[in-house]
Amino acid sequence: MTPHEVASEAQQTLSVDASRLTIRRAKDQDLIPLSDILADSFHSQKGLWRLVYPIWRLGIYEDLRNRLRTNSPHYACFVALNSDTSVDGADGLLVGTVEIALRSPPSWQLQGHHYPYISNLAVRKSCRRQGVAFQLLLACERQSLAWGFPHLYLHVLDSNDQARQLYLKMGYQLHHMEPSYSLWRRCPQRLLLHKRLT
């Protein structure tokens, strides 16, 4: 059995003990497992899509590498590590990630201020519904407050019931519904959610 097959088998049966979960900032050595988790979460490998999947993963890798190296004072990428297993490295198996950064207001708004925005929340498929996303979101809330911002925003697709339930449970509320446009197919509506932090 190759090392990749061993890792794959371990991931299929993995359970996450929240007390053994470590949240820290992403490092350069996390880029490959981060790219795998993000690509697997946001891109299909079914049918002909599997042919372009490596290109998507490489694009994610390069984008993330550039963001990590900019050293912006208002950007953070957090990773969740399960210290019960060390398939990815000495710290443990990387099981999830999230990014937070300051965003400018939309161009159609005449006035507005920068605001903290959460993006790319992704959890390894075998580790979902075990509190990983919850812990990553809490890290973003702490970071937002550390930057001096008591408000936090994120987008979710209307069709993503599990994510919507998690956000509502954590106190996020609907701020704005965005129209969905596509020439090829019907797209789910994007919801901008907001949370006031205390």
KOLLUMSE-719708 format. One record per residue: residue number from 1; residue in one letter; x, y, z of N, C-alpha, C in turn. Coordinates in Angstrom, 3 decimals. Last residue first. Layout:
! residues N
nuvex / vomar / n.X / n.Y / n.Z / ca.X / ca.Y / ca.Z / c.X / c.Y / c.Z
NUM / A / X / Y / Z / X / Y / Z / X / Y / Z
...
This chain:
! residues 198
nuvex / vomar / n.X / n.Y / n.Z / ca.X / ca.Y / ca.Z / c.X / c.Y / c.Z
198 / T / -19.870 / 40.181 / 20.330 / -19.933 / 40.782 / 21.656 / -18.645 / 40.494 / 22.414
197 / L / -20.559 / 40.937 / 16.915 / -19.786 / 40.229 / 17.931 / -19.855 / 40.948 / 19.256
196 / R / -23.094 / 40.418 / 14.680 / -22.517 / 41.424 / 15.583 / -21.847 / 40.671 / 16.716
195 / K / -22.930 / 39.027 / 11.503 / -23.003 / 38.765 / 12.938 / -22.375 / 39.926 / 13.689
194 / H / -24.518 / 38.295 / 8.404 / -23.839 / 39.236 / 9.284 / -23.976 / 38.779 / 10.728
193 / L / -24.504 / 37.011 / 5.047 / -24.871 / 36.928 / 6.450 / -23.988 / 37.845 / 7.276
192 / L / -25.770 / 36.983 / 1.916 / -24.753 / 37.636 / 2.720 / -25.252 / 37.662 / 4.161
191 / L / -26.403 / 34.299 / -0.179 / -26.906 / 35.067 / 0.951 / -25.724 / 35.676 / 1.684
190 / R / -27.033 / 33.524 / -3.521 / -26.031 / 33.779 / -2.491 / -26.631 / 34.680 / -1.434
189 / Q / -29.048 / 30.955 / -4.986 / -28.890 / 32.336 / -4.561 / -27.828 / 32.446 / -3.469
188 / P / -27.898 / 28.644 / -7.467 / -28.459 / 28.942 / -6.154 / -28.164 / 30.394 / -5.768
187 / C / -28.690 / 29.021 / -10.960 / -27.705 / 29.025 / -9.873 / -28.405 / 29.257 / -8.546
186 / R / -29.525 / 27.359 / -13.870 / -30.058 / 28.045 / -12.691 / -29.051 / 27.911 / -11.559
185 / R / -27.244 / 27.873 / -16.638 / -28.068 / 27.061 / -15.746 / -28.586 / 27.911 / -14.592
184 / W / -26.124 / 29.733 / -18.463 / -26.148 / 28.303 / -18.762 / -27.109 / 27.505 / -17.898
183 / L / -26.033 / 32.310 / -17.608 / -26.579 / 32.077 / -18.946 / -26.833 / 30.595 / -19.200
182 / S / -26.968 / 33.465 / -14.449 / -26.165 / 32.535 / -15.225 / -26.838 / 32.323 / -16.570
181 / Y / -27.244 / 35.106 / -11.372 / -27.342 / 35.189 / -12.825 / -26.441 / 34.145 / -13.456
180 / S / -28.950 / 35.827 / -8.458 / -28.045 / 34.880 / -9.116 / -28.303 / 34.915 / -10.616
179 / P / -28.941 / 38.535 / -6.113 / -29.519 / 37.839 / -7.270 / -28.486 / 36.922 / -7.901
178 / E / -28.505 / 38.158 / -2.633 / -27.939 / 38.594 / -3.899 / -28.575 / 37.832 / -5.049
177 / M / -29.801 / 39.482 / 0.287 / -29.918 / 38.380 / -0.680 / -29.425 / 38.891 / -2.024
176 / H / -28.330 / 40.449 / 3.368 / -28.673 / 40.817 / 1.989 / -28.779 / 39.540 / 1.143
175 / H / -28.289 / 39.469 / 5.949 / -28.048 / 40.900 / 5.742 / -28.537 / 41.334 / 4.364
174 / L / -29.380 / 37.111 / 8.226 / -29.416 / 37.536 / 6.826 / -29.248 / 39.045 / 6.748
173 / Q / -27.060 / 36.412 / 10.879 / -28.387 / 36.767 / 10.388 / -28.280 / 37.247 / 8.950
172 / Y / -25.428 / 34.214 / 13.150 / -25.390 / 35.004 / 11.923 / -26.814 / 35.226 / 11.435
171 / G / -25.397 / 32.533 / 15.386 / -25.862 / 33.914 / 15.533 / -25.760 / 34.787 / 14.305
170 / M / -24.857 / 29.882 / 15.167 / -23.797 / 30.712 / 15.728 / -24.169 / 32.196 / 15.792
169 / K / -27.103 / 28.944 / 13.888 / -26.854 / 28.489 / 15.262 / -25.813 / 29.371 / 15.953
168 / L / -26.642 / 30.043 / 11.385 / -27.772 / 30.529 / 12.183 / -27.590 / 30.156 / 13.648
167 / Y / -24.414 / 28.497 / 10.607 / -24.290 / 29.948 / 10.755 / -25.425 / 30.516 / 11.600
166 / L / -25.556 / 25.901 / 10.526 / -24.423 / 26.196 / 11.406 / -24.331 / 27.698 / 11.659
165 / Q / -27.517 / 26.243 / 8.532 / -27.914 / 25.876 / 9.896 / -26.801 / 26.194 / 10.899
164 / R / -25.881 / 26.779 / 6.303 / -26.831 / 27.794 / 6.780 / -27.255 / 27.508 / 8.217
163 / A / -24.573 / 24.305 / 6.044 / -23.805 / 25.509 / 6.387 / -24.733 / 26.590 / 6.935
162 / Q / -26.774 / 22.661 / 5.385 / -25.949 / 22.378 / 6.562 / -25.156 / 23.609 / 7.001
161 / D / -27.832 / 23.818 / 2.968 / -28.612 / 23.765 / 4.206 / -27.748 / 23.560 / 5.455
160 / N / -27.149 / 25.441 / 0.435 / -26.259 / 24.758 / 1.376 / -26.901 / 24.741 / 2.767
159 / S / -28.727 / 27.042 / -1.167 / -28.913 / 25.590 / -1.276 / -28.070 / 24.799 / -0.269
158 / D / -27.795 / 29.597 / -0.783 / -29.118 / 29.268 / -0.253 / -29.344 / 27.754 / -0.234
157 / L / -24.408 / 29.818 / 0.120 / -25.406 / 29.525 / -0.914 / -26.703 / 29.113 / -0.239
156 / V / -23.098 / 32.547 / 1.953 / -23.456 / 31.129 / 1.906 / -24.468 / 30.953 / 0.784
155 / H / -20.595 / 34.870 / 3.035 / -21.607 / 34.434 / 2.072 / -21.866 / 32.937 / 2.246
154 / L / -20.136 / 37.002 / 5.913 / -19.778 / 35.860 / 5.070 / -20.918 / 35.586 / 4.098
153 / Y / -18.879 / 39.294 / 8.403 / -19.748 / 38.954 / 7.273 / -19.222 / 37.711 / 6.564
152 / L / -19.007 / 40.966 / 11.542 / -18.380 / 39.960 / 10.701 / -19.378 / 39.532 / 9.627
151 / H / -18.171 / 43.551 / 13.861 / -19.106 / 42.968 / 12.892 / -18.336 / 42.015 / 11.981
150 / P / -16.335 / 44.872 / 15.422 / -17.361 / 44.082 / 16.108 / -18.400 / 43.459 / 15.175
149 / F / -12.934 / 45.154 / 15.044 / -14.180 / 45.153 / 14.270 / -15.224 / 44.276 / 14.969
148 / G / -10.327 / 45.039 / 16.000 / -11.169 / 46.161 / 16.391 / -12.476 / 46.269 / 15.630
147 / W / -8.772 / 42.866 / 15.662 / -8.559 / 43.949 / 14.702 / -9.397 / 45.181 / 15.046
146 / A / -9.929 / 41.282 / 17.606 / -8.546 / 41.730 / 17.816 / -8.192 / 42.864 / 16.861
145 / L / -12.366 / 40.715 / 16.358 / -12.353 / 41.564 / 17.552 / -10.948 / 42.104 / 17.833
144 / S / -11.379 / 39.023 / 14.344 / -12.111 / 40.238 / 13.994 / -12.112 / 41.223 / 15.167
143 / Q / -10.328 / 36.915 / 15.881 / -9.441 / 37.740 / 15.054 / -10.104 / 39.062 / 14.692
142 / R / -12.625 / 35.837 / 17.036 / -11.578 / 36.387 / 17.902 / -10.653 / 37.319 / 17.121
141 / E / -13.883 / 34.988 / 14.664 / -14.531 / 35.982 / 15.523 / -13.505 / 36.635 / 16.454
140 / C / -12.090 / 33.053 / 13.758 / -12.312 / 34.264 / 12.959 / -12.964 / 35.363 / 13.794
139 / A / -12.395 / 31.155 / 15.767 / -11.080 / 31.775 / 15.571 / -11.210 / 33.064 / 14.767
138 / L / -15.041 / 30.415 / 15.294 / -14.707 / 31.098 / 16.549 / -13.346 / 31.788 / 16.447
137 / L / -14.682 / 29.074 / 12.862 / -15.446 / 30.325 / 12.885 / -15.177 / 31.108 / 14.167
136 / L / -13.273 / 26.828 / 13.784 / -12.632 / 27.744 / 12.840 / -13.353 / 29.098 / 12.806
135 / Q / -15.213 / 25.614 / 15.381 / -13.981 / 26.103 / 15.999 / -13.247 / 27.086 / 15.083
134 / F / -17.123 / 24.968 / 13.382 / -17.492 / 25.801 / 14.525 / -16.251 / 26.423 / 15.151
133 / A / -15.722 / 23.157 / 11.794 / -16.112 / 24.462 / 11.233 / -16.462 / 25.445 / 12.351
132 / V / -15.524 / 21.016 / 13.683 / -14.325 / 21.653 / 13.123 / -14.661 / 23.045 / 12.605
131 / G / -17.704 / 19.555 / 14.615 / -17.312 / 20.759 / 15.331 / -16.098 / 21.486 / 14.788
130 / Q / -18.469 / 17.521 / 12.989 / -17.803 / 17.138 / 14.232 / -17.261 / 18.352 / 14.984
129 / R / -19.280 / 17.779 / 10.354 / -20.311 / 17.623 / 11.381 / -19.718 / 17.110 / 12.697
128 / R / -16.476 / 16.179 / 8.683 / -17.563 / 17.148 / 8.781 / -18.555 / 16.762 / 9.871
127 / C / -14.405 / 14.532 / 8.071 / -14.391 / 15.170 / 9.401 / -15.537 / 16.160 / 9.592
126 / S / -14.363 / 13.657 / 5.495 / -14.483 / 12.628 / 6.532 / -14.585 / 13.219 / 7.940
125 / K / -13.900 / 16.063 / 4.086 / -15.209 / 15.388 / 4.029 / -15.399 / 14.387 / 5.156
124 / R / -12.383 / 18.789 / 5.730 / -12.189 / 17.478 / 5.097 / -13.492 / 16.685 / 5.179
123 / V / -13.890 / 21.914 / 5.280 / -13.525 / 20.843 / 6.211 / -13.402 / 19.551 / 5.412
122 / A / -13.650 / 25.405 / 4.757 / -13.704 / 24.057 / 4.189 / -13.205 / 23.060 / 5.222
121 / L / -14.214 / 28.633 / 3.942 / -14.370 / 27.690 / 5.053 / -14.558 / 26.304 / 4.449
120 / N / -13.757 / 30.839 / 2.181 / -13.064 / 29.547 / 2.018 / -13.079 / 28.674 / 3.264
119 / S / -14.088 / 33.735 / 4.321 / -14.193 / 33.013 / 3.045 / -13.478 / 31.669 / 3.147
118 / I / -15.365 / 36.546 / 6.044 / -14.912 / 35.150 / 6.115 / -15.099 / 34.494 / 4.748
117 / Y / -14.406 / 39.862 / 6.528 / -15.195 / 38.924 / 5.726 / -14.552 / 37.542 / 5.786
116 / P / -14.614 / 43.033 / 8.051 / -14.026 / 41.693 / 8.040 / -14.979 / 40.693 / 7.388
115 / Y / -14.708 / 46.029 / 6.043 / -15.335 / 45.128 / 6.999 / -14.671 / 43.755 / 6.923
114 / H / -14.417 / 49.525 / 5.358 / -13.899 / 48.161 / 5.251 / -14.558 / 47.312 / 6.331
113 / H / -17.434 / 51.396 / 4.814 / -16.158 / 51.165 / 5.478 / -15.697 / 49.744 / 5.182
112 / G / -19.146 / 53.755 / 2.711 / -18.979 / 52.468 / 3.373 / -17.584 / 52.343 / 3.945
111 / Q / -20.966 / 55.200 / 0.028 / -20.228 / 55.292 / 1.272 / -20.092 / 53.891 / 1.864
110 / L / -22.025 / 54.272 / -2.333 / -21.314 / 55.544 / -2.343 / -20.474 / 55.715 / -1.084
109 / Q / -21.897 / 51.084 / -3.708 / -22.197 / 51.856 / -2.502 / -21.366 / 53.132 / -2.503
108 / W / -20.867 / 49.826 / -5.885 / -22.134 / 50.536 / -6.074 / -22.561 / 51.311 / -4.835
107 / S / -18.615 / 48.484 / -4.998 / -18.423 / 49.716 / -5.772 / -19.720 / 50.501 / -5.945
106 / P / -18.823 / 47.331 / -1.568 / -19.085 / 47.169 / -3.005 / -19.014 / 48.518 / -3.735
105 / P / -16.043 / 48.071 / 0.665 / -17.472 / 48.032 / 0.355 / -17.681 / 47.873 / -1.149
104 / S / -13.284 / 45.767 / 0.989 / -13.807 / 47.098 / 0.685 / -15.296 / 46.990 / 0.433
103 / R / -12.460 / 43.598 / 3.693 / -12.958 / 43.834 / 2.343 / -13.393 / 45.275 / 2.203
102 / L / -10.014 / 41.865 / 5.524 / -10.825 / 43.075 / 5.374 / -11.196 / 43.236 / 3.913
101 / A / -10.398 / 38.326 / 6.059 / -9.669 / 39.493 / 5.564 / -10.604 / 40.690 / 5.555
100 / I / -9.951 / 34.914 / 6.728 / -10.630 / 36.149 / 7.104 / -9.756 / 37.301 / 6.630
99 / E / -10.471 / 31.473 / 5.921 / -9.734 / 32.722 / 5.758 / -10.607 / 33.881 / 6.210
98 / V / -10.014 / 28.099 / 7.055 / -10.871 / 29.266 / 6.833 / -9.975 / 30.480 / 6.667
97 / T / -9.973 / 24.490 / 7.176 / -9.360 / 25.797 / 6.991 / -10.421 / 26.866 / 6.818
96 / G / -9.244 / 21.123 / 8.382 / -10.095 / 22.219 / 7.940 / -9.339 / 23.519 / 7.837
95 / V / -7.418 / 19.161 / 9.038 / -8.802 / 18.737 / 8.788 / -9.716 / 19.864 / 8.334
94 / L / -4.289 / 17.832 / 8.988 / -5.000 / 19.066 / 8.704 / -6.423 / 18.688 / 8.278
93 / L / -3.077 / 15.836 / 11.532 / -3.758 / 15.845 / 10.240 / -4.528 / 17.143 / 10.084
92 / G / -0.125 / 17.111 / 13.205 / -1.376 / 16.377 / 13.113 / -1.968 / 16.491 / 11.727
91 / D / 2.431 / 18.096 / 13.313 / 1.404 / 18.746 / 14.124 / 0.104 / 17.956 / 14.172
90 / A / 3.907 / 16.629 / 11.452 / 4.178 / 16.429 / 12.875 / 3.093 / 17.021 / 13.769
89 / G / 1.538 / 15.713 / 8.834 / 2.777 / 16.258 / 9.383 / 2.871 / 16.054 / 10.877
88 / D / -0.573 / 14.207 / 7.800 / -0.051 / 15.340 / 7.039 / 1.280 / 15.861 / 7.572
87 / V / -0.997 / 12.187 / 9.744 / -0.809 / 11.811 / 8.350 / -0.157 / 12.942 / 7.569
86 / S / -1.230 / 11.912 / 12.570 / -0.227 / 12.800 / 11.962 / 0.055 / 12.398 / 10.525
85 / T / -3.892 / 12.156 / 14.955 / -3.229 / 11.472 / 13.849 / -2.259 / 12.432 / 13.183
84 / D / -4.736 / 13.751 / 16.976 / -4.826 / 12.301 / 17.190 / -4.098 / 11.522 / 16.104
83 / S / -4.796 / 16.402 / 16.331 / -3.527 / 15.884 / 16.850 / -3.575 / 14.395 / 17.165
82 / N / -6.028 / 17.873 / 13.669 / -6.431 / 16.820 / 14.588 / -5.149 / 16.152 / 15.082
81 / L / -6.139 / 21.319 / 13.057 / -5.349 / 20.090 / 13.030 / -5.878 / 19.125 / 14.075
80 / A / -7.219 / 23.913 / 11.034 / -7.572 / 23.041 / 12.157 / -6.800 / 21.744 / 11.989
79 / V / -5.940 / 27.127 / 10.173 / -6.099 / 25.703 / 9.894 / -6.479 / 24.990 / 11.185
78 / F / -6.566 / 30.396 / 8.863 / -6.464 / 29.467 / 9.988 / -6.621 / 28.034 / 9.506
77 / C / -5.232 / 33.203 / 7.591 / -5.720 / 31.890 / 7.170 / -5.471 / 30.959 / 8.350
76 / A / -5.838 / 36.664 / 7.575 / -5.408 / 35.476 / 8.324 / -6.029 / 34.240 / 7.695
75 / Y / -5.240 / 40.097 / 7.211 / -5.537 / 38.822 / 6.549 / -5.036 / 37.706 / 7.439
74 / H / -4.240 / 42.657 / 7.858 / -5.656 / 42.320 / 8.018 / -6.045 / 41.124 / 7.144
73 / P / -1.608 / 42.974 / 7.226 / -1.969 / 43.000 / 8.652 / -3.434 / 42.624 / 8.898
72 / S / -0.212 / 40.724 / 4.843 / -1.148 / 41.817 / 5.108 / -1.531 / 41.803 / 6.591
71 / N / 1.696 / 38.985 / 3.720 / 1.867 / 39.500 / 5.083 / 0.998 / 40.724 / 5.353
70 / T / 1.792 / 37.644 / 1.331 / 1.638 / 39.102 / 1.282 / 1.861 / 39.745 / 2.648
69 / R / 1.856 / 34.897 / 1.566 / 3.139 / 35.601 / 1.496 / 3.005 / 37.119 / 1.457
68 / L / -0.780 / 34.069 / 1.500 / 0.008 / 33.814 / 2.707 / 1.296 / 34.648 / 2.731
67 / R / -1.481 / 34.757 / -1.136 / -2.120 / 35.445 / -0.008 / -1.314 / 35.263 / 1.283
66 / N / 0.148 / 32.978 / -2.603 / 0.319 / 34.427 / -2.747 / -0.299 / 35.187 / -1.581
65 / R / -0.939 / 30.529 / -1.778 / 0.480 / 30.822 / -1.529 / 0.743 / 32.328 / -1.608
64 / L / -3.519 / 30.762 / -2.825 / -3.324 / 30.705 / -1.380 / -1.879 / 31.034 / -1.008
63 / D / -2.956 / 30.708 / -5.587 / -3.669 / 31.840 / -4.974 / -3.415 / 31.901 / -3.474
62 / E / -1.668 / 28.183 / -5.839 / -0.955 / 29.418 / -6.164 / -1.621 / 30.637 / -5.537
61 / Y / -3.749 / 26.400 / -4.997 / -2.433 / 26.390 / -4.357 / -1.714 / 27.725 / -4.576
60 / I / -5.733 / 26.964 / -6.885 / -5.987 / 27.210 / -5.458 / -4.664 / 27.301 / -4.707
59 / G / -4.417 / 26.039 / -9.179 / -4.818 / 27.439 / -9.069 / -5.077 / 27.844 / -7.627
58 / L / -4.218 / 23.313 / -8.565 / -3.000 / 24.100 / -8.735 / -3.305 / 25.599 / -8.610
57 / R / -6.957 / 22.658 / -8.552 / -6.162 / 22.491 / -7.337 / -4.864 / 23.301 / -7.405
56 / W / -7.625 / 23.165 / -11.243 / -8.274 / 23.915 / -10.159 / -7.424 / 23.857 / -8.886
55 / I / -6.014 / 21.204 / -12.403 / -5.771 / 22.614 / -12.727 / -6.405 / 23.496 / -11.660
54 / P / -7.136 / 18.812 / -11.460 / -5.749 / 19.163 / -11.089 / -5.415 / 20.632 / -11.375
53 / Y / -9.790 / 19.033 / -12.722 / -9.609 / 19.116 / -11.274 / -8.167 / 19.437 / -10.874
52 / V / -10.138 / 18.513 / -15.342 / -9.686 / 19.869 / -15.007 / -9.439 / 20.043 / -13.513
51 / L / -10.926 / 15.839 / -15.266 / -9.804 / 16.220 / -16.129 / -9.261 / 17.603 / -15.783
50 / R / -13.167 / 15.684 / -13.730 / -11.937 / 15.152 / -13.142 / -10.710 / 15.518 / -13.980
49 / W / -15.239 / 16.540 / -15.301 / -14.640 / 17.523 / -14.394 / -13.329 / 17.014 / -13.801
48 / L / -16.341 / 14.406 / -16.625 / -15.260 / 15.119 / -17.300 / -14.576 / 16.154 / -16.407
47 / G / -17.216 / 12.731 / -13.622 / -17.293 / 12.843 / -15.071 / -16.080 / 13.539 / -15.667
46 / K / -16.288 / 14.498 / -10.648 / -17.132 / 13.545 / -11.360 / -17.111 / 13.811 / -12.860
45 / Q / -15.137 / 16.175 / -8.943 / -14.217 / 15.277 / -9.640 / -14.995 / 14.254 / -10.466
44 / S / -15.933 / 19.625 / -8.310 / -16.324 / 18.238 / -8.551 / -15.204 / 17.466 / -9.247
43 / H / -14.903 / 21.867 / -5.776 / -14.876 / 21.452 / -7.184 / -15.171 / 19.958 / -7.309
42 / F / -14.858 / 22.442 / -3.048 / -15.518 / 23.390 / -3.947 / -15.559 / 22.979 / -5.413
41 / S / -13.577 / 20.400 / -1.623 / -14.806 / 20.986 / -1.086 / -15.576 / 21.792 / -2.123
40 / D / -11.297 / 19.792 / -3.070 / -12.283 / 18.731 / -2.853 / -13.620 / 19.289 / -2.369
39 / A / -9.963 / 22.247 / -2.865 / -10.373 / 21.750 / -4.181 / -11.471 / 20.692 / -4.035
38 / L / -9.534 / 22.341 / -0.060 / -10.326 / 23.366 / -0.741 / -10.819 / 22.881 / -2.101
37 / I / -7.939 / 20.046 / 0.366 / -9.219 / 20.205 / 1.072 / -10.111 / 21.202 / 0.352
36 / D / -5.709 / 20.576 / -1.335 / -6.516 / 19.359 / -1.511 / -7.899 / 19.524 / -0.868
35 / S / -4.726 / 22.928 / -0.227 / -5.209 / 22.924 / -1.617 / -6.091 / 21.716 / -1.880
34 / L / -3.923 / 21.938 / 2.281 / -4.956 / 22.969 / 2.181 / -5.563 / 22.994 / 0.786
33 / P / -1.849 / 20.137 / 1.597 / -3.106 / 19.618 / 2.143 / -4.243 / 20.648 / 2.108
32 / I / -0.079 / 22.220 / 0.438 / -0.566 / 21.064 / -0.336 / -1.833 / 20.474 / 0.286
31 / L / 0.368 / 24.178 / 2.523 / -0.240 / 24.528 / 1.240 / -0.801 / 23.330 / 0.471
30 / D / 1.698 / 23.877 / 4.888 / 0.293 / 23.449 / 4.856 / -0.325 / 23.572 / 3.471
29 / Q / 4.159 / 25.050 / 4.724 / 4.119 / 23.584 / 4.593 / 2.696 / 23.034 / 4.588
28 / D / 3.540 / 27.759 / 5.224 / 3.843 / 27.323 / 3.856 / 3.742 / 25.805 / 3.695
27 / K / 0.754 / 27.777 / 7.547 / 2.168 / 27.939 / 7.212 / 2.377 / 27.436 / 5.790
26 / A / -2.056 / 29.299 / 9.191 / -1.481 / 28.438 / 8.153 / -0.021 / 28.796 / 7.917
25 / R / -2.496 / 29.530 / 12.733 / -2.350 / 30.162 / 11.422 / -1.676 / 29.191 / 10.448
24 / R / -4.543 / 27.027 / 14.395 / -3.390 / 27.918 / 14.291 / -3.382 / 28.552 / 12.907
23 / I / -6.171 / 24.906 / 16.555 / -6.379 / 25.927 / 15.524 / -5.151 / 26.831 / 15.549
22 / T / -6.459 / 21.511 / 17.238 / -5.615 / 22.689 / 17.369 / -5.923 / 23.638 / 16.220
21 / L / -8.319 / 19.140 / 19.000 / -8.249 / 19.980 / 17.816 / -7.398 / 21.207 / 18.120
20 / R / -8.969 / 17.614 / 21.095 / -7.652 / 17.353 / 20.494 / -7.436 / 18.177 / 19.231
19 / S / -11.524 / 18.255 / 21.718 / -10.508 / 18.620 / 22.707 / -9.093 / 18.405 / 22.162
18 / A / -12.940 / 17.155 / 19.586 / -12.791 / 18.613 / 19.656 / -11.718 / 19.027 / 20.654
17 / D / -11.889 / 14.540 / 17.760 / -12.181 / 14.866 / 19.152 / -11.892 / 16.354 / 19.309
16 / V / -13.034 / 13.251 / 14.791 / -12.318 / 14.357 / 15.396 / -12.809 / 14.566 / 16.815
15 / S / -12.337 / 10.285 / 12.984 / -13.264 / 11.063 / 13.801 / -12.439 / 12.090 / 14.556
14 / L / -11.771 / 8.680 / 9.899 / -11.318 / 9.625 / 10.901 / -12.475 / 10.243 / 11.672
13 / T / -11.957 / 6.959 / 7.813 / -12.492 / 6.492 / 9.090 / -12.194 / 7.468 / 10.230
12 / Q / -10.783 / 8.225 / 5.668 / -12.142 / 7.717 / 5.510 / -12.760 / 7.328 / 6.843
11 / Q / -8.164 / 8.740 / 6.439 / -9.102 / 9.848 / 6.354 / -10.545 / 9.364 / 6.270
10 / A / -6.946 / 6.254 / 6.183 / -7.049 / 6.861 / 7.509 / -8.092 / 7.968 / 7.508
9 / E / -7.016 / 5.940 / 3.396 / -7.764 / 5.016 / 4.242 / -7.964 / 5.599 / 5.642
8 / S / -5.274 / 8.010 / 2.634 / -6.663 / 8.009 / 2.175 / -7.532 / 7.121 / 3.049
7 / A / -2.891 / 7.152 / 3.770 / -3.490 / 8.422 / 4.208 / -4.957 / 8.462 / 3.838
6 / V / -2.531 / 4.822 / 2.254 / -2.638 / 4.732 / 3.712 / -3.317 / 5.984 / 4.254
5 / E / -2.283 / 5.936 / -0.293 / -3.415 / 5.037 / -0.014 / -3.627 / 4.879 / 1.491
4 / H / 0.106 / 7.362 / 0.026 / -1.124 / 8.089 / -0.300 / -2.358 / 7.240 / -0.009
3 / P / 1.953 / 5.316 / 0.518 / 1.654 / 6.273 / 1.586 / 0.370 / 7.044 / 1.325
2 / T / 0.616 / 2.191 / -0.898 / 1.426 / 3.409 / -0.975 / 1.081 / 4.340 / 0.188
1 / M / 0.847 / -1.177 / 0.000 / 0.000 / 0.000 / 0.000 / 0.896 / 1.245 / 0.000
